[in-house]
Amino acid sequence: MAYKVEGIIKYYGDLKVLDKVTIDFEPNKTTCILGPSGCGKTTLLNIIAGLIPMDLGQIVGFDDERISYVFQEDRLIKWKNVKENLEFVLKGNVDKNQIEIIIDKYLKLVSLEEYKYYYPKDLSGGMKQRVSILRAFLYPSSVLLMDEPFKSLDVKSKSLVIEFFKELRSVENKTCILVTHNIEEALELGDKIVILTQKPTRVRKVVDKNIMAARELIESYFKMMP
């Protein structure tokens, strides 16, 4: 399945936020959308997710797919414990006799089994985001959208959550689109990195992370931004 946004234009009133944005997303790979704060990265994700309309353009491949979304904040259901939050996305989608087996398997995989009956109020920010990411992976979707999921975390929590994401990524085959303004996150997690400009936002450069000069190339494009 090919995924693509083509010629996306979006206005908020008279303000042009996205200006003919075109990106190809490789199936089962992680594409990082890298750009300065406020450039319209979240707007693009919300258009892909169908949460807001675009003014012009075309979206290919996403309409027929189930999509998971990890927001900047955790969005856990506050009156449900960790197990119940995970059950929420599995019920009706997998055999009910398999739900607890699946939950226990993944909680063990990411070293969260002791928190199975904890409520969100009893978890740290990093722990809540780990549960949010796990819930998104467990939802039977082909596409995972992530909107700066590490933004509010301290350095230690961020490192743990990134390793957690990489562990899940190694066992679950999803097409991931990760929005960030952090070059280090993009280099560590992305297979392909799409650099956006300031508003009105366009694609400035697409970088293959595996080329030797990827970091220097990305940093040079960022330095050229106003």
Sequence and secondary structure as in RCSB ss.txt:
>XXXX:A:sequence
MAYKVEGIIKYYGDLKVLDKVTIDFEPNKTTCILGPSGCGKTTLLNIIAGLIPMDLGQIVGFDDERISYVFQEDR
LIKWKNVKENLEFVLKGNVDKNQIEIIIDKYLKLVSLEEYKYYYPKDLSGGMKQRVSILRAFLYPSSVLLMDEPF
KSLDVKSKSLVIEFFKELRSVENKTCILVTHNIEEALELGDKIVILTQKPTRVRKVVDKNIMAARELIESYFKMM
P
>XXXX:A:secstr
  EEEEEEEEEETTEEEEEEEEEEE TTSEEEEE  TTSSHHHHHHHHTTSS  SEEEEESSTTS EEEE SS  
  TTS HHHHHHHHHBTTB GGGHHHHHHHHHHHTT GGGTT  GGGS HHHHHHHHHHHHHHS  SEEEEESTT
TTS HHHHHHHHHHHHHHHHHS  EEEEEES HHHHHHH SEEEEE SSSB EEEEEETTSTTHHHHHHHHHHT 
 
